[in-house]
Amino acid sequence: VQLVESGGGLVQPGGSLRLSCAASGFTFSSYGMSWYRQAPGKERELVAHITSAGGSTTYADSVKGRFTMSRDYAKNTVYLQMNSLKPEDTAVYYCYTPRFNFWGQGTQVTVSS
């Protein structure tokens, strides 16, 4: 199993970023996928989850209405579109596959003026 995140960076408050997570080593279409984040000094928290069929997504209350998770079966990739970013969204964002309990290496998102 391999998960490779990309797309993090520095953005001003109110800006947008799209994170990507390329998956390999398992049958991507068969399993749900998740995004987590961990801010300095805080526990890792679930941000969003998408089912294997992509028909259902769930979000943390703190990101509802601002973040959208999606998946591309042709590219074996999940995405996290993040809009209206706030300084409190600053964290390392991780891709995770619950079925295999496997984490990506993480990508840093910093929201600051």
MIFITI-396149 format. One record per atom (N, C-alpha, C): atom name; residue number from 1; y, z, x. Coordinates in steps of 0.2 Angstrom, whole numbers. Layout:
(CA,NUM,(Y,Z,X))
...
This chain:
(N,1,(-6,0,4))
(CA,1,(0,0,0))
(C,1,(6,0,4))
(N,2,(11,-4,2))
(CA,2,(17,-4,6))
(C,2,(23,-5,1))
(N,3,(28,-1,2))
(CA,3,(34,-2,-2))
(C,3,(40,-2,3))
(N,4,(44,-7,2))
(CA,4,(50,-8,6))
(C,4,(56,-9,2))
(N,5,(61,-4,3))
(CA,5,(67,-4,-1))
(C,5,(72,-8,3))
(N,6,(77,-10,0))
(CA,6,(83,-13,3))
(C,6,(89,-13,-2))
(N,7,(95,-14,0))
(CA,7,(101,-15,-4))
(C,7,(105,-9,-4))
(N,8,(104,-4,-1))
(CA,8,(108,2,-1))
(C,8,(115,0,4))
(N,9,(119,5,3))
(CA,9,(126,4,7))
(C,9,(131,8,5))
(N,10,(137,7,7))
(CA,10,(143,11,5))
(C,10,(147,7,0))
(N,11,(149,10,-5))
(CA,11,(152,7,-11))
(C,11,(158,12,-13))
(N,12,(163,9,-16))
(CA,12,(168,14,-19))
(C,12,(166,16,-26))
(N,13,(169,22,-28))
(CA,13,(168,24,-35))
(C,13,(169,19,-40))
(N,14,(165,18,-45))
(CA,14,(166,13,-50))
(C,14,(163,6,-48))
(N,15,(160,6,-42))
(CA,15,(157,-1,-39))
(C,15,(150,-1,-42))
(N,16,(146,-6,-39))
(CA,16,(139,-8,-41))
(C,16,(135,-9,-35))
(N,17,(129,-8,-35))
(CA,17,(124,-10,-30))
(C,17,(118,-12,-34))
(N,18,(114,-16,-31))
(CA,18,(107,-17,-33))
(C,18,(102,-16,-28))
(N,19,(97,-11,-29))
(CA,19,(92,-9,-24))
(C,19,(86,-14,-26))
(N,20,(82,-15,-21))
(CA,20,(76,-19,-22))
(C,20,(70,-15,-18))
(N,21,(64,-16,-21))
(CA,21,(58,-13,-18))
(C,21,(53,-18,-19))
(N,22,(51,-21,-13))
(CA,22,(45,-26,-12))
(C,22,(39,-22,-11))
(N,23,(34,-23,-16))
(CA,23,(28,-20,-16))
(C,23,(22,-25,-13))
(N,24,(17,-22,-10))
(CA,24,(12,-26,-8))
(C,24,(6,-21,-7))
(N,25,(0,-24,-6))
(CA,25,(-6,-20,-5))
(C,25,(-10,-17,-11))
(N,26,(-7,-19,-17))
(CA,26,(-10,-17,-23))
(C,26,(-8,-22,-29))
(N,27,(-12,-21,-34))
(CA,27,(-11,-26,-40))
(C,27,(-4,-24,-44))
(N,28,(1,-26,-41))
(CA,28,(8,-24,-44))
(C,28,(9,-24,-51))
(N,29,(6,-29,-55))
(CA,29,(7,-30,-62))
(C,29,(3,-24,-66))
(N,30,(-1,-21,-63))
(CA,30,(-6,-16,-66))
(C,30,(-3,-9,-67))
(N,31,(3,-8,-63))
(CA,31,(5,-1,-63))
(C,31,(12,0,-64))
(N,32,(14,6,-67))
(CA,32,(21,8,-67))
(C,32,(24,10,-60))
(N,33,(31,9,-60))
(CA,33,(34,10,-54))
(C,33,(40,15,-55))
(N,34,(42,18,-50))
(CA,34,(48,23,-51))
(C,34,(53,23,-46))
(N,35,(59,25,-47))
(CA,35,(64,26,-42))
(C,35,(66,33,-42))
(N,36,(66,36,-36))
(CA,36,(69,43,-36))
(C,36,(75,43,-31))
(N,37,(78,49,-31))
(CA,37,(83,50,-26))
(C,37,(84,57,-23))
(N,38,(86,58,-17))
(CA,38,(87,64,-15))
(C,38,(94,65,-11))
(N,39,(98,69,-14))
(CA,39,(104,70,-11))
(C,39,(104,76,-6))
(N,40,(108,76,-1))
(CA,40,(108,82,4))
(C,40,(108,89,1))
(N,41,(103,93,3))
(CA,41,(102,99,1))
(C,41,(99,100,-6))
(N,42,(97,95,-9))
(CA,42,(95,95,-16))
(C,42,(87,92,-16))
(N,43,(84,94,-21))
(CA,43,(77,91,-22))
(C,43,(77,84,-24))
(N,44,(71,81,-22))
(CA,44,(71,74,-25))
(C,44,(70,74,-32))
(N,45,(73,69,-36))
(CA,45,(73,69,-43))
(C,45,(72,62,-45))
(N,46,(68,61,-51))
(CA,46,(67,55,-54))
(C,46,(73,52,-57))
(N,47,(74,46,-55))
(CA,47,(80,42,-58))
(C,47,(78,37,-63))
(N,48,(72,34,-62))
(CA,48,(70,29,-67))
(C,48,(63,27,-67))
(N,49,(60,25,-72))
(CA,49,(53,23,-72))
(C,49,(52,17,-76))
(N,50,(48,12,-74))
(CA,50,(46,6,-78))
(C,50,(39,6,-79))
(N,51,(36,4,-85))
(CA,51,(29,4,-86))
(C,51,(26,-3,-83))
(N,52,(20,-3,-83))
(CA,52,(16,-9,-79))
(C,52,(18,-16,-83))
(N,53,(19,-15,-89))
(CA,53,(21,-22,-93))
(C,53,(28,-23,-93))
(N,54,(32,-18,-91))
(CA,54,(39,-19,-90))
(C,54,(42,-18,-97))
(N,55,(39,-16,-102))
(CA,55,(42,-16,-109))
(C,55,(45,-9,-110))
(N,56,(44,-4,-106))
(CA,56,(47,2,-107))
(C,56,(50,5,-101))
(N,57,(56,7,-101))
(CA,57,(59,11,-95))
(C,57,(62,17,-98))
(N,58,(62,22,-93))
(CA,58,(65,29,-95))
(C,58,(70,30,-89))
(N,59,(75,34,-90))
(CA,59,(80,36,-86))
(C,59,(82,43,-86))
(N,60,(84,46,-80))
(CA,60,(87,52,-80))
(C,60,(94,52,-84))
(N,61,(95,58,-87))
(CA,61,(101,58,-91))
(C,61,(108,56,-87))
(N,62,(108,58,-81))
(CA,62,(113,57,-77))
(C,62,(115,50,-75))
(N,63,(110,45,-77))
(CA,63,(111,38,-75))
(C,63,(111,34,-81))
(N,64,(109,37,-87))
(CA,64,(108,32,-93))
(C,64,(115,29,-94))
(N,65,(114,22,-96))
(CA,65,(120,18,-98))
(C,65,(123,15,-92))
(N,66,(121,17,-86))
(CA,66,(124,15,-80))
(C,66,(119,11,-75))
(N,67,(113,14,-75))
(CA,67,(108,11,-71))
(C,67,(103,7,-75))
(N,68,(100,1,-73))
(CA,68,(95,-2,-76))
(C,68,(89,-4,-71))
(N,69,(83,-2,-73))
(CA,69,(77,-4,-69))
(C,69,(74,-10,-72))
(N,70,(72,-14,-67))
(CA,70,(68,-20,-70))
(C,70,(63,-22,-64))
(N,71,(58,-27,-66))
(CA,71,(53,-29,-61))
(C,71,(52,-36,-62))
(N,72,(50,-40,-56))
(CA,72,(49,-47,-56))
(C,72,(42,-47,-53))
(N,73,(37,-50,-58))
(CA,73,(30,-50,-56))
(C,73,(29,-56,-51))
(N,74,(33,-61,-51))
(CA,74,(32,-66,-47))
(C,74,(33,-64,-39))
(N,75,(38,-60,-39))
(CA,75,(40,-57,-32))
(C,75,(37,-50,-30))
(N,76,(33,-47,-35))
(CA,76,(31,-41,-34))
(C,76,(36,-36,-32))
(N,77,(42,-36,-35))
(CA,77,(48,-32,-34))
(C,77,(50,-29,-40))
(N,78,(53,-22,-38))
(CA,78,(56,-19,-44))
(C,78,(64,-18,-41))
(N,79,(68,-18,-46))
(CA,79,(75,-17,-45))
(C,79,(78,-11,-48))
(N,80,(84,-9,-45))
(CA,80,(88,-4,-49))
(C,80,(95,-6,-48))
(N,81,(98,-9,-54))
(CA,81,(105,-11,-54))
(C,81,(109,-5,-56))
(N,82,(113,-3,-51))
(CA,82,(117,3,-52))
(C,82,(125,1,-53))
(N,83,(127,3,-59))
(CA,83,(134,1,-60))
(C,83,(138,7,-61))
(N,84,(145,7,-61))
(CA,84,(149,13,-62))
(C,84,(147,18,-58))
(N,85,(146,17,-52))
(CA,85,(144,22,-47))
(C,85,(149,28,-46))
(N,86,(146,34,-45))
(CA,86,(150,40,-44))
(C,86,(148,43,-38))
(N,87,(153,47,-35))
(CA,87,(151,50,-29))
(C,87,(145,55,-29))
(N,88,(143,57,-35))
(CA,88,(137,61,-36))
(C,88,(131,57,-36))
(N,89,(132,50,-36))
(CA,89,(126,46,-35))
(C,89,(124,45,-28))
(N,90,(128,48,-23))
(CA,90,(126,47,-16))
(C,90,(119,51,-15))
(N,91,(115,47,-11))
(CA,91,(108,50,-10))
(C,91,(104,45,-6))
(N,92,(98,47,-4))
(CA,92,(93,42,-2))
(C,92,(89,40,-8))
(N,93,(88,34,-9))
(CA,93,(84,31,-15))
(C,93,(78,29,-13))
(N,94,(72,31,-16))
(CA,94,(66,30,-14))
(C,94,(62,26,-20))
(N,95,(58,21,-18))
(CA,95,(53,18,-23))
(C,95,(47,22,-22))
(N,96,(43,22,-28))
(CA,96,(37,26,-28))
(C,96,(32,23,-33))
(N,97,(26,23,-31))
(CA,97,(21,21,-36))
(C,97,(16,27,-37))
(N,98,(17,30,-44))
(CA,98,(13,36,-46))
(C,98,(6,35,-45))
(N,99,(3,29,-46))
(CA,99,(-4,28,-46))
(C,99,(-7,30,-39))
(N,100,(-3,28,-34))
(CA,100,(-6,28,-27))
(C,100,(-2,34,-24))
(N,101,(2,37,-27))
(CA,101,(6,43,-24))
(C,101,(9,41,-17))
(N,102,(12,35,-17))
(CA,102,(15,32,-11))
(C,102,(22,31,-12))
(N,103,(26,33,-6))
(CA,103,(33,32,-6))
(C,103,(36,27,-1))
(N,104,(41,23,-3))
(CA,104,(44,19,2))
(C,104,(48,23,7))
(N,105,(51,20,12))
(CA,105,(55,23,17))
(C,105,(62,26,15))
(N,106,(64,23,9))
(CA,106,(71,25,7))
(C,106,(76,21,9))
(N,107,(82,21,5))
(CA,107,(88,17,7))
(C,107,(94,21,5))
(N,108,(99,22,10))
(CA,108,(104,26,8))
(C,108,(110,23,4))
(N,109,(112,26,-1))
(CA,109,(117,24,-5))
(C,109,(123,30,-5))
(N,110,(129,27,-3))
(CA,110,(135,32,-2))
(C,110,(140,29,-6))
(N,111,(143,33,-10))
(CA,111,(148,32,-15))
(C,111,(154,36,-13))
(N,112,(159,32,-10))
(CA,112,(165,36,-7))
(C,112,(171,31,-7))
(N,113,(177,34,-8))
(CA,113,(183,30,-7))
(C,113,(185,30,1))
